[in-house]
């Protein structure tokens, strides 16, 4: 292809693809109605297709022809596929970020984990009190779709919080950009009171565990386990990845003697002054996560 990037409206979405169908069958079908610029079949890490794909033509007419000719086409007997105009979304939302997460380090981390990041803004989360939502713009729908796959299937966890990754929906975008109160980019101090944390309305309260994010979560977890006669938690942590922006990825395993199963996973933290302090910070963010799990399970008993 020697021309420029095809204009908006040149891409179609293909759905209801059987899992045993791959590019060798799909591409010839979609090439039969127009010249393809790009074809993307979404895959799982295990090697199966995810049931949908995107075909981008060199012009809008190719996309229109594909919709007219192939929507409802039986790619296999009894398996009609869906072909419609792609919305070509380029923005992802990352919801559930701690207030301590700052824009520049997060932008650098996402640039390392995914390709094509074009911009990032932080907002108070419309759905999770005392948390932030990042709006991340990518250079193309293809780059955003690949980033979503990597972040979702990689189970993104930052500073001890599991992050929900999704496309930015129109109503969410409107909510983010009508919120007038910005989240400060300074670290939340452990001594800062809950009343000082940014909220979206006077009637809303912040996460009661937020004040523990400064370094007291581990002590509080030990206290909670003692009160519930669960035994003292045993932590194993190991730094497995370092990123240039000062982010460290830690593997952890926590065994609580009288709890039915151990906890394990991965967390990202911002690098501190020493290896010892980094391990302490990792343990603290893991402890903060475990407190939430224990509180939920405690309430459901």
ChimeraX commands (.cxc) that place a marker at each C-alpha (Angstrom):
marker #1 position 0.00,0.00,0.00 radius 0.5
marker #1 position 1.55,3.25,-1.13 radius 0.5
marker #1 position -1.15,5.74,-0.14 radius 0.5
marker #1 position -2.02,7.40,3.15 radius 0.5
marker #1 position -4.05,5.95,5.99 radius 0.5
marker #1 position -7.64,5.24,4.87 radius 0.5
marker #1 position -10.25,7.74,6.12 radius 0.5
marker #1 position -12.64,7.16,9.01 radius 0.5
marker #1 position -15.51,4.92,7.94 radius 0.5
marker #1 position -13.28,2.49,6.03 radius 0.5
marker #1 position -13.32,-0.18,8.74 radius 0.5
marker #1 position -15.92,-2.86,9.48 radius 0.5
marker #1 position -16.52,-4.94,12.59 radius 0.5
marker #1 position -16.96,-8.71,12.09 radius 0.5
marker #1 position -18.72,-10.68,14.82 radius 0.5
marker #1 position -19.94,-14.23,15.57 radius 0.5
marker #1 position -16.86,-15.85,14.05 radius 0.5
marker #1 position -16.57,-19.57,14.96 radius 0.5
marker #1 position -13.48,-20.21,17.09 radius 0.5
marker #1 position -11.94,-22.62,14.58 radius 0.5
marker #1 position -11.96,-20.03,11.76 radius 0.5
marker #1 position -8.76,-18.08,11.10 radius 0.5
marker #1 position -7.24,-15.58,8.63 radius 0.5
marker #1 position -6.73,-18.21,5.91 radius 0.5
marker #1 position -10.52,-18.36,5.44 radius 0.5
marker #1 position -11.54,-14.86,6.52 radius 0.5
marker #1 position -9.15,-12.72,4.48 radius 0.5
marker #1 position -10.06,-14.19,1.05 radius 0.5
marker #1 position -13.76,-13.66,1.81 radius 0.5
marker #1 position -13.29,-9.99,2.73 radius 0.5
marker #1 position -10.83,-9.37,-0.10 radius 0.5
marker #1 position -13.48,-10.52,-2.54 radius 0.5
marker #1 position -15.50,-7.30,-2.10 radius 0.5
marker #1 position -12.71,-4.70,-1.99 radius 0.5
marker #1 position -9.02,-4.00,-1.42 radius 0.5
marker #1 position -7.97,-4.56,2.21 radius 0.5
marker #1 position -5.61,-2.18,3.98 radius 0.5
marker #1 position -5.53,-4.14,7.26 radius 0.5
marker #1 position -7.16,-7.20,8.83 radius 0.5
marker #1 position -7.10,-7.83,12.60 radius 0.5
marker #1 position -8.41,-11.05,14.13 radius 0.5
marker #1 position -8.64,-10.76,17.92 radius 0.5
marker #1 position -6.93,-13.67,19.69 radius 0.5
marker #1 position -6.63,-14.97,23.25 radius 0.5
marker #1 position -3.20,-15.68,24.73 radius 0.5
marker #1 position -4.06,-19.40,24.45 radius 0.5
marker #1 position -4.27,-19.15,20.65 radius 0.5
marker #1 position -8.05,-19.20,20.07 radius 0.5
marker #1 position -9.83,-16.43,18.22 radius 0.5
marker #1 position -12.13,-14.31,20.37 radius 0.5
marker #1 position -15.03,-14.45,17.92 radius 0.5
marker #1 position -14.56,-11.05,16.33 radius 0.5
marker #1 position -12.26,-9.18,13.92 radius 0.5
marker #1 position -11.82,-5.86,12.10 radius 0.5
marker #1 position -11.31,-5.39,8.36 radius 0.5
marker #1 position -10.11,-1.99,7.16 radius 0.5
marker #1 position -10.45,-1.21,3.47 radius 0.5
marker #1 position -8.53,1.37,1.45 radius 0.5
marker #1 position -11.67,3.52,1.18 radius 0.5
marker #1 position -15.20,3.90,2.56 radius 0.5
marker #1 position -16.77,2.23,-0.47 radius 0.5
marker #1 position -14.97,-1.04,0.32 radius 0.5
marker #1 position -16.43,-1.02,3.84 radius 0.5
marker #1 position -19.93,-0.30,2.51 radius 0.5
marker #1 position -19.63,-3.15,-0.01 radius 0.5
marker #1 position -18.49,-5.54,2.73 radius 0.5
marker #1 position -21.48,-4.68,4.93 radius 0.5
marker #1 position -23.93,-5.07,2.04 radius 0.5
marker #1 position -22.49,-8.35,0.77 radius 0.5
marker #1 position -21.24,-10.16,3.88 radius 0.5
marker #1 position -23.53,-9.30,6.79 radius 0.5
marker #1 position -25.30,-12.61,7.45 radius 0.5
marker #1 position -22.88,-14.56,5.24 radius 0.5
marker #1 position -22.46,-18.18,6.40 radius 0.5
marker #1 position -18.73,-18.54,6.96 radius 0.5
marker #1 position -19.55,-22.14,7.87 radius 0.5
marker #1 position -22.87,-23.93,7.30 radius 0.5
marker #1 position -25.24,-22.69,10.00 radius 0.5
marker #1 position -22.83,-19.96,11.18 radius 0.5
marker #1 position -23.77,-16.54,9.75 radius 0.5
marker #1 position -21.39,-13.74,10.68 radius 0.5
marker #1 position -22.23,-10.15,11.59 radius 0.5
marker #1 position -20.60,-7.36,9.54 radius 0.5
marker #1 position -21.29,-3.73,10.44 radius 0.5
marker #1 position -19.56,-0.36,10.54 radius 0.5
marker #1 position -16.77,-0.14,13.11 radius 0.5
marker #1 position -17.02,2.69,15.61 radius 0.5
marker #1 position -13.19,2.96,15.49 radius 0.5
marker #1 position -12.91,3.89,19.16 radius 0.5
marker #1 position -9.46,5.09,20.22 radius 0.5
marker #1 position -9.87,5.82,23.95 radius 0.5
marker #1 position -9.69,3.52,26.95 radius 0.5
marker #1 position -10.72,4.16,30.54 radius 0.5
marker #1 position -8.71,2.80,33.48 radius 0.5
marker #1 position -10.93,2.95,36.55 radius 0.5
marker #1 position -9.98,2.33,40.18 radius 0.5
marker #1 position -6.59,4.07,40.30 radius 0.5
marker #1 position -5.34,5.09,43.73 radius 0.5
marker #1 position -5.16,8.82,44.48 radius 0.5
marker #1 position -1.38,8.42,44.79 radius 0.5
marker #1 position -1.03,7.55,41.08 radius 0.5
marker #1 position 0.30,10.53,39.13 radius 0.5
marker #1 position -0.14,11.31,35.44 radius 0.5
marker #1 position 3.46,11.35,34.22 radius 0.5
marker #1 position 4.62,8.02,35.73 radius 0.5
marker #1 position 1.38,6.34,34.61 radius 0.5
marker #1 position 1.80,7.69,31.08 radius 0.5
marker #1 position 5.35,6.35,30.99 radius 0.5
marker #1 position 4.26,2.94,32.30 radius 0.5
marker #1 position 1.47,2.59,29.72 radius 0.5
marker #1 position 3.93,3.63,27.01 radius 0.5
marker #1 position 6.10,0.69,28.07 radius 0.5
marker #1 position 3.24,-1.83,28.33 radius 0.5
marker #1 position 1.34,-0.81,25.17 radius 0.5
marker #1 position 2.08,0.83,21.81 radius 0.5
marker #1 position 0.59,4.01,20.35 radius 0.5
marker #1 position -0.30,6.02,23.48 radius 0.5
marker #1 position -1.21,9.53,22.29 radius 0.5
marker #1 position -2.31,11.15,25.55 radius 0.5
marker #1 position -3.63,10.63,29.07 radius 0.5
marker #1 position -5.73,12.59,31.55 radius 0.5
marker #1 position -6.72,11.80,35.15 radius 0.5
marker #1 position -10.16,12.47,36.63 radius 0.5
marker #1 position -12.06,11.63,39.83 radius 0.5
marker #1 position -13.75,8.28,39.18 radius 0.5
marker #1 position -17.50,8.60,38.53 radius 0.5
marker #1 position -18.07,5.09,39.89 radius 0.5
marker #1 position -15.55,4.40,42.68 radius 0.5
marker #1 position -15.31,6.80,45.60 radius 0.5
marker #1 position -11.83,7.94,46.54 radius 0.5
marker #1 position -10.38,6.63,43.26 radius 0.5
marker #1 position -9.26,8.05,39.94 radius 0.5
marker #1 position -10.12,7.19,36.35 radius 0.5
marker #1 position -7.58,7.64,33.56 radius 0.5
marker #1 position -8.73,8.50,30.05 radius 0.5
marker #1 position -6.08,7.15,27.65 radius 0.5
marker #1 position -6.07,8.10,23.97 radius 0.5
marker #1 position -4.32,5.92,21.36 radius 0.5
marker #1 position -3.22,6.79,17.84 radius 0.5
marker #1 position -5.67,4.34,16.23 radius 0.5
marker #1 position -8.47,1.92,16.98 radius 0.5
marker #1 position -6.07,-0.95,16.26 radius 0.5
marker #1 position -3.58,0.31,18.84 radius 0.5
marker #1 position -6.35,0.86,21.41 radius 0.5
marker #1 position -7.84,-2.61,20.81 radius 0.5
marker #1 position -4.45,-4.27,21.23 radius 0.5
marker #1 position -3.78,-2.22,24.38 radius 0.5
marker #1 position -7.14,-3.25,25.83 radius 0.5
marker #1 position -6.33,-6.90,25.18 radius 0.5
marker #1 position -2.90,-6.63,26.82 radius 0.5
marker #1 position -4.16,-4.70,29.86 radius 0.5
marker #1 position -7.31,-6.76,30.45 radius 0.5
marker #1 position -5.75,-10.19,29.94 radius 0.5
marker #1 position -2.65,-9.11,31.83 radius 0.5
marker #1 position -4.86,-8.29,34.85 radius 0.5
marker #1 position -3.55,-4.75,35.39 radius 0.5
marker #1 position -2.97,-4.08,39.09 radius 0.5
marker #1 position -1.44,-0.76,40.21 radius 0.5
marker #1 position -0.50,0.15,43.77 radius 0.5
marker #1 position -2.48,-2.83,45.08 radius 0.5
marker #1 position -5.71,-2.03,43.23 radius 0.5
marker #1 position -7.24,-4.11,40.45 radius 0.5
marker #1 position -7.90,-1.73,37.56 radius 0.5
marker #1 position -10.98,-2.00,35.35 radius 0.5
marker #1 position -10.10,-1.41,31.69 radius 0.5
marker #1 position -12.83,-0.56,29.17 radius 0.5
marker #1 position -13.64,1.60,26.18 radius 0.5
marker #1 position -14.57,5.18,27.07 radius 0.5
marker #1 position -18.34,5.34,26.65 radius 0.5
marker #1 position -20.01,8.63,25.56 radius 0.5
marker #1 position -21.86,9.09,28.86 radius 0.5
marker #1 position -18.63,8.43,30.81 radius 0.5
marker #1 position -16.72,10.92,28.66 radius 0.5
marker #1 position -19.35,13.56,29.35 radius 0.5
marker #1 position -19.22,12.79,33.08 radius 0.5
marker #1 position -15.41,13.08,33.15 radius 0.5
marker #1 position -15.32,16.39,31.35 radius 0.5
marker #1 position -18.08,18.01,33.39 radius 0.5
marker #1 position -16.34,17.20,36.68 radius 0.5
marker #1 position -14.84,20.50,37.80 radius 0.5
marker #1 position -12.80,19.30,40.76 radius 0.5
marker #1 position -9.45,17.90,39.70 radius 0.5
marker #1 position -7.54,15.20,41.53 radius 0.5
marker #1 position -4.22,16.54,42.87 radius 0.5
marker #1 position -1.10,14.86,41.51 radius 0.5
marker #1 position 0.73,14.91,44.84 radius 0.5
marker #1 position 1.02,11.75,46.91 radius 0.5
marker #1 position -1.75,11.25,49.43 radius 0.5
marker #1 position -0.15,11.58,52.86 radius 0.5
marker #1 position -0.91,8.92,55.44 radius 0.5
marker #1 position -1.73,11.71,57.88 radius 0.5
marker #1 position -4.24,13.36,55.58 radius 0.5
marker #1 position -7.81,13.09,56.80 radius 0.5
marker #1 position -10.66,11.56,54.80 radius 0.5
marker #1 position -12.41,14.95,54.72 radius 0.5
marker #1 position -9.43,16.46,52.82 radius 0.5
marker #1 position -9.58,13.90,50.00 radius 0.5
marker #1 position -11.25,15.11,46.76 radius 0.5
marker #1 position -14.86,14.04,46.29 radius 0.5
marker #1 position -17.44,14.67,43.60 radius 0.5
marker #1 position -20.16,15.83,45.98 radius 0.5
marker #1 position -20.72,16.75,49.58 radius 0.5
marker #1 position -22.90,13.69,50.17 radius 0.5
marker #1 position -20.22,11.22,49.00 radius 0.5
marker #1 position -17.63,9.68,51.30 radius 0.5
marker #1 position -14.16,8.38,50.41 radius 0.5
marker #1 position -12.92,4.82,50.76 radius 0.5
marker #1 position -12.29,4.34,54.52 radius 0.5
marker #1 position -9.06,2.47,53.72 radius 0.5
marker #1 position -7.56,5.40,51.76 radius 0.5
marker #1 position -5.75,6.88,54.82 radius 0.5
marker #1 position -3.93,3.53,55.20 radius 0.5
marker #1 position -2.34,3.89,51.75 radius 0.5
marker #1 position 0.53,5.89,53.24 radius 0.5
marker #1 position 2.11,2.88,54.96 radius 0.5
marker #1 position -0.11,1.59,57.78 radius 0.5
marker #1 position -2.08,-1.09,55.93 radius 0.5
marker #1 position 0.30,-3.90,56.91 radius 0.5
marker #1 position -0.06,-3.13,60.63 radius 0.5
marker #1 position -3.83,-2.89,60.28 radius 0.5
marker #1 position -3.97,-6.22,58.40 radius 0.5
marker #1 position -1.99,-7.91,61.19 radius 0.5
marker #1 position -4.40,-6.42,63.75 radius 0.5
marker #1 position -7.47,-7.58,61.83 radius 0.5
marker #1 position -6.08,-11.11,61.45 radius 0.5
marker #1 position -5.28,-11.22,65.18 radius 0.5
marker #1 position -8.80,-10.06,66.12 radius 0.5
marker #1 position -10.35,-12.71,63.85 radius 0.5
marker #1 position -7.94,-15.38,65.11 radius 0.5
marker #1 position -6.61,-16.02,61.61 radius 0.5
marker #1 position -2.93,-15.94,62.57 radius 0.5
marker #1 position -0.15,-13.58,61.45 radius 0.5
marker #1 position 0.10,-13.20,57.64 radius 0.5
marker #1 position 3.35,-14.42,56.04 radius 0.5
marker #1 position 4.46,-12.36,53.01 radius 0.5
marker #1 position 6.67,-13.38,50.09 radius 0.5
marker #1 position 7.51,-10.60,47.61 radius 0.5
marker #1 position 9.83,-10.51,44.63 radius 0.5
marker #1 position 10.56,-7.71,42.15 radius 0.5
marker #1 position 10.22,-9.26,38.68 radius 0.5
marker #1 position 10.23,-6.21,36.40 radius 0.5
marker #1 position 11.57,-2.64,36.39 radius 0.5
marker #1 position 10.35,0.13,34.11 radius 0.5
marker #1 position 12.32,3.30,33.23 radius 0.5
marker #1 position 9.62,5.58,34.64 radius 0.5
marker #1 position 10.29,4.36,38.19 radius 0.5
marker #1 position 7.63,1.63,38.24 radius 0.5
marker #1 position 8.37,-1.80,39.70 radius 0.5
marker #1 position 6.30,-4.96,39.26 radius 0.5
marker #1 position 6.22,-7.28,42.25 radius 0.5
marker #1 position 5.03,-10.87,42.50 radius 0.5
marker #1 position 3.56,-11.66,45.89 radius 0.5
marker #1 position 2.18,-14.57,47.88 radius 0.5
marker #1 position 0.52,-14.17,51.27 radius 0.5
marker #1 position -0.34,-17.08,53.56 radius 0.5
marker #1 position -2.75,-16.41,56.43 radius 0.5
marker #1 position -2.48,-19.54,58.64 radius 0.5
marker #1 position -6.19,-20.02,59.40 radius 0.5
marker #1 position -7.50,-18.74,56.07 radius 0.5
marker #1 position -8.59,-21.49,53.61 radius 0.5
marker #1 position -6.33,-20.44,50.69 radius 0.5
marker #1 position -3.23,-18.30,50.04 radius 0.5
marker #1 position -3.32,-15.06,48.06 radius 0.5
marker #1 position -0.99,-14.42,45.13 radius 0.5
marker #1 position -0.71,-12.03,42.22 radius 0.5
marker #1 position 1.17,-9.08,40.73 radius 0.5
marker #1 position 1.24,-5.40,41.71 radius 0.5
marker #1 position 2.91,-2.30,40.32 radius 0.5
marker #1 position 4.45,0.26,42.68 radius 0.5
marker #1 position 6.49,3.43,42.28 radius 0.5
marker #1 position 10.17,2.97,43.09 radius 0.5
marker #1 position 11.39,4.25,46.46 radius 0.5
marker #1 position 14.83,5.16,47.83 radius 0.5
marker #1 position 16.00,1.61,48.55 radius 0.5
marker #1 position 15.22,-2.03,47.84 radius 0.5
marker #1 position 14.09,-2.50,51.46 radius 0.5
marker #1 position 11.64,0.39,51.18 radius 0.5
marker #1 position 10.36,-0.94,47.86 radius 0.5
marker #1 position 9.55,-4.30,49.46 radius 0.5
marker #1 position 7.81,-2.51,52.33 radius 0.5
marker #1 position 5.73,-0.49,49.90 radius 0.5
marker #1 position 4.83,-3.63,47.94 radius 0.5
marker #1 position 3.75,-5.38,51.13 radius 0.5
marker #1 position 1.69,-2.36,52.13 radius 0.5
marker #1 position -0.22,-2.15,48.84 radius 0.5
marker #1 position -0.84,-5.91,48.94 radius 0.5
marker #1 position -2.05,-5.61,52.55 radius 0.5
marker #1 position -4.43,-2.82,51.47 radius 0.5
marker #1 position -5.85,-5.13,48.80 radius 0.5
marker #1 position -6.25,-8.02,51.26 radius 0.5
marker #1 position -8.07,-5.80,53.74 radius 0.5
marker #1 position -10.68,-5.09,51.08 radius 0.5
marker #1 position -11.05,-8.81,50.34 radius 0.5
marker #1 position -11.34,-9.73,54.01 radius 0.5
marker #1 position -13.84,-6.95,54.67 radius 0.5
marker #1 position -16.06,-8.07,51.78 radius 0.5
marker #1 position -15.99,-11.69,52.88 radius 0.5
marker #1 position -16.53,-10.70,56.51 radius 0.5
marker #1 position -19.65,-8.72,55.59 radius 0.5
marker #1 position -21.04,-11.66,53.59 radius 0.5
marker #1 position -20.71,-14.18,56.46 radius 0.5
marker link #1:1,2 radius 0.2
marker link #1:2,3 radius 0.2
marker link #1:3,4 radius 0.2
marker link #1:4,5 radius 0.2
marker link #1:5,6 radius 0.2
marker link #1:6,7 radius 0.2
marker link #1:7,8 radius 0.2
marker link #1:8,9 radius 0.2
marker link #1:9,10 radius 0.2
marker link #1:10,11 radius 0.2
marker link #1:11,12 radius 0.2
marker link #1:12,13 radius 0.2
marker link #1:13,14 radius 0.2
marker link #1:14,15 radius 0.2
marker link #1:15,16 radius 0.2
marker link #1:16,17 radius 0.2
marker link #1:17,18 radius 0.2
marker link #1:18,19 radius 0.2
marker link #1:19,20 radius 0.2
marker link #1:20,21 radius 0.2
marker link #1:21,22 radius 0.2
marker link #1:22,23 radius 0.2
marker link #1:23,24 radius 0.2
marker link #1:24,25 radius 0.2
marker link #1:25,26 radius 0.2
marker link #1:26,27 radius 0.2
marker link #1:27,28 radius 0.2
marker link #1:28,29 radius 0.2
marker link #1:29,30 radius 0.2
marker link #1:30,31 radius 0.2
marker link #1:31,32 radius 0.2
marker link #1:32,33 radius 0.2
marker link #1:33,34 radius 0.2
marker link #1:34,35 radius 0.2
marker link #1:35,36 radius 0.2
marker link #1:36,37 radius 0.2
marker link #1:37,38 radius 0.2
marker link #1:38,39 radius 0.2
marker link #1:39,40 radius 0.2
marker link #1:40,41 radius 0.2
marker link #1:41,42 radius 0.2
marker link #1:42,43 radius 0.2
marker link #1:43,44 radius 0.2
marker link #1:44,45 radius 0.2
marker link #1:45,46 radius 0.2
marker link #1:46,47 radius 0.2
marker link #1:47,48 radius 0.2
marker link #1:48,49 radius 0.2
marker link #1:49,50 radius 0.2
marker link #1:50,51 radius 0.2
marker link #1:51,52 radius 0.2
marker link #1:52,53 radius 0.2
marker link #1:53,54 radius 0.2
marker link #1:54,55 radius 0.2
marker link #1:55,56 radius 0.2
marker link #1:56,57 radius 0.2
marker link #1:57,58 radius 0.2
marker link #1:58,59 radius 0.2
marker link #1:59,60 radius 0.2
marker link #1:60,61 radius 0.2
marker link #1:61,62 radius 0.2
marker link #1:62,63 radius 0.2
marker link #1:63,64 radius 0.2
marker link #1:64,65 radius 0.2
marker link #1:65,66 radius 0.2
marker link #1:66,67 radius 0.2
marker link #1:67,68 radius 0.2
marker link #1:68,69 radius 0.2
marker link #1:69,70 radius 0.2
marker link #1:70,71 radius 0.2
marker link #1:71,72 radius 0.2
marker link #1:72,73 radius 0.2
marker link #1:73,74 radius 0.2
marker link #1:74,75 radius 0.2
marker link #1:75,76 radius 0.2
marker link #1:76,77 radius 0.2
marker link #1:77,78 radius 0.2
marker link #1:78,79 radius 0.2
marker link #1:79,80 radius 0.2
marker link #1:80,81 radius 0.2
marker link #1:81,82 radius 0.2
marker link #1:82,83 radius 0.2
marker link #1:83,84 radius 0.2
marker link #1:84,85 radius 0.2
marker link #1:85,86 radius 0.2
marker link #1:86,87 radius 0.2
marker link #1:87,88 radius 0.2
marker link #1:88,89 radius 0.2
marker link #1:89,90 radius 0.2
marker link #1:90,91 radius 0.2
marker link #1:91,92 radius 0.2
marker link #1:92,93 radius 0.2
marker link #1:93,94 radius 0.2
marker link #1:94,95 radius 0.2
marker link #1:95,96 radius 0.2
marker link #1:96,97 radius 0.2
marker link #1:97,98 radius 0.2
marker link #1:98,99 radius 0.2
marker link #1:99,100 radius 0.2
marker link #1:100,101 radius 0.2
marker link #1:101,102 radius 0.2
marker link #1:102,103 radius 0.2
marker link #1:103,104 radius 0.2
marker link #1:104,105 radius 0.2
marker link #1:105,106 radius 0.2
marker link #1:106,107 radius 0.2
marker link #1:107,108 radius 0.2
marker link #1:108,109 radius 0.2
marker link #1:109,110 radius 0.2
marker link #1:110,111 radius 0.2
marker link #1:111,112 radius 0.2
marker link #1:112,113 radius 0.2
marker link #1:113,114 radius 0.2
marker link #1:114,115 radius 0.2
marker link #1:115,116 radius 0.2
marker link #1:116,117 radius 0.2
marker link #1:117,118 radius 0.2
marker link #1:118,119 radius 0.2
marker link #1:119,120 radius 0.2
marker link #1:120,121 radius 0.2
marker link #1:121,122 radius 0.2
marker link #1:122,123 radius 0.2
marker link #1:123,124 radius 0.2
marker link #1:124,125 radius 0.2
marker link #1:125,126 radius 0.2
marker link #1:126,127 radius 0.2
marker link #1:127,128 radius 0.2
marker link #1:128,129 radius 0.2
marker link #1:129,130 radius 0.2
marker link #1:130,131 radius 0.2
marker link #1:131,132 radius 0.2
marker link #1:132,133 radius 0.2
marker link #1:133,134 radius 0.2
marker link #1:134,135 radius 0.2
marker link #1:135,136 radius 0.2
marker link #1:136,137 radius 0.2
marker link #1:137,138 radius 0.2
marker link #1:138,139 radius 0.2
marker link #1:139,140 radius 0.2
marker link #1:140,141 radius 0.2
marker link #1:141,142 radius 0.2
marker link #1:142,143 radius 0.2
marker link #1:143,144 radius 0.2
marker link #1:144,145 radius 0.2
marker link #1:145,146 radius 0.2
marker link #1:146,147 radius 0.2
marker link #1:147,148 radius 0.2
marker link #1:148,149 radius 0.2
marker link #1:149,150 radius 0.2
marker link #1:150,151 radius 0.2
marker link #1:151,152 radius 0.2
marker link #1:152,153 radius 0.2
marker link #1:153,154 radius 0.2
marker link #1:154,155 radius 0.2
marker link #1:155,156 radius 0.2
marker link #1:156,157 radius 0.2
marker link #1:157,158 radius 0.2
marker link #1:158,159 radius 0.2
marker link #1:159,160 radius 0.2
marker link #1:160,161 radius 0.2
marker link #1:161,162 radius 0.2
marker link #1:162,163 radius 0.2
marker link #1:163,164 radius 0.2
marker link #1:164,165 radius 0.2
marker link #1:165,166 radius 0.2
marker link #1:166,167 radius 0.2
marker link #1:167,168 radius 0.2
marker link #1:168,169 radius 0.2
marker link #1:169,170 radius 0.2
marker link #1:170,171 radius 0.2
marker link #1:171,172 radius 0.2
marker link #1:172,173 radius 0.2
marker link #1:173,174 radius 0.2
marker link #1:174,175 radius 0.2
marker link #1:175,176 radius 0.2
marker link #1:176,177 radius 0.2
marker link #1:177,178 radius 0.2
marker link #1:178,179 radius 0.2
marker link #1:179,180 radius 0.2
marker link #1:180,181 radius 0.2
marker link #1:181,182 radius 0.2
marker link #1:182,183 radius 0.2
marker link #1:183,184 radius 0.2
marker link #1:184,185 radius 0.2
marker link #1:185,186 radius 0.2
marker link #1:186,187 radius 0.2
marker link #1:187,188 radius 0.2
marker link #1:188,189 radius 0.2
marker link #1:189,190 radius 0.2
marker link #1:190,191 radius 0.2
marker link #1:191,192 radius 0.2
marker link #1:192,193 radius 0.2
marker link #1:193,194 radius 0.2
marker link #1:194,195 radius 0.2
marker link #1:195,196 radius 0.2
marker link #1:196,197 radius 0.2
marker link #1:197,198 radius 0.2
marker link #1:198,199 radius 0.2
marker link #1:199,200 radius 0.2
marker link #1:200,201 radius 0.2
marker link #1:201,202 radius 0.2
marker link #1:202,203 radius 0.2
marker link #1:203,204 radius 0.2
marker link #1:204,205 radius 0.2
marker link #1:205,206 radius 0.2
marker link #1:206,207 radius 0.2
marker link #1:207,208 radius 0.2
marker link #1:208,209 radius 0.2
marker link #1:209,210 radius 0.2
marker link #1:210,211 radius 0.2
marker link #1:211,212 radius 0.2
marker link #1:212,213 radius 0.2
marker link #1:213,214 radius 0.2
marker link #1:214,215 radius 0.2
marker link #1:215,216 radius 0.2
marker link #1:216,217 radius 0.2
marker link #1:217,218 radius 0.2
marker link #1:218,219 radius 0.2
marker link #1:219,220 radius 0.2
marker link #1:220,221 radius 0.2
marker link #1:221,222 radius 0.2
marker link #1:222,223 radius 0.2
marker link #1:223,224 radius 0.2
marker link #1:224,225 radius 0.2
marker link #1:225,226 radius 0.2
marker link #1:226,227 radius 0.2
marker link #1:227,228 radius 0.2
marker link #1:228,229 radius 0.2
marker link #1:229,230 radius 0.2
marker link #1:230,231 radius 0.2
marker link #1:231,232 radius 0.2
marker link #1:232,233 radius 0.2
marker link #1:233,234 radius 0.2
marker link #1:234,235 radius 0.2
marker link #1:235,236 radius 0.2
marker link #1:236,237 radius 0.2
marker link #1:237,238 radius 0.2
marker link #1:238,239 radius 0.2
marker link #1:239,240 radius 0.2
marker link #1:240,241 radius 0.2
marker link #1:241,242 radius 0.2
marker link #1:242,243 radius 0.2
marker link #1:243,244 radius 0.2
marker link #1:244,245 radius 0.2
marker link #1:245,246 radius 0.2
marker link #1:246,247 radius 0.2
marker link #1:247,248 radius 0.2
marker link #1:248,249 radius 0.2
marker link #1:249,250 radius 0.2
marker link #1:250,251 radius 0.2
marker link #1:251,252 radius 0.2
marker link #1:252,253 radius 0.2
marker link #1:253,254 radius 0.2
marker link #1:254,255 radius 0.2
marker link #1:255,256 radius 0.2
marker link #1:256,257 radius 0.2
marker link #1:257,258 radius 0.2
marker link #1:258,259 radius 0.2
marker link #1:259,260 radius 0.2
marker link #1:260,261 radius 0.2
marker link #1:261,262 radius 0.2
marker link #1:262,263 radius 0.2
marker link #1:263,264 radius 0.2
marker link #1:264,265 radius 0.2
marker link #1:265,266 radius 0.2
marker link #1:266,267 radius 0.2
marker link #1:267,268 radius 0.2
marker link #1:268,269 radius 0.2
marker link #1:269,270 radius 0.2
marker link #1:270,271 radius 0.2
marker link #1:271,272 radius 0.2
marker link #1:272,273 radius 0.2
marker link #1:273,274 radius 0.2
marker link #1:274,275 radius 0.2
marker link #1:275,276 radius 0.2
marker link #1:276,277 radius 0.2
marker link #1:277,278 radius 0.2
marker link #1:278,279 radius 0.2
marker link #1:279,280 radius 0.2
marker link #1:280,281 radius 0.2
marker link #1:281,282 radius 0.2
marker link #1:282,283 radius 0.2
marker link #1:283,284 radius 0.2
marker link #1:284,285 radius 0.2
marker link #1:285,286 radius 0.2
marker link #1:286,287 radius 0.2
marker link #1:287,288 radius 0.2
marker link #1:288,289 radius 0.2
marker link #1:289,290 radius 0.2
marker link #1:290,291 radius 0.2
marker link #1:291,292 radius 0.2
marker link #1:292,293 radius 0.2
marker link #1:293,294 radius 0.2
marker link #1:294,295 radius 0.2
marker link #1:295,296 radius 0.2
marker link #1:296,297 radius 0.2
marker link #1:297,298 radius 0.2
marker link #1:298,299 radius 0.2
marker link #1:299,300 radius 0.2
marker link #1:300,301 radius 0.2
view
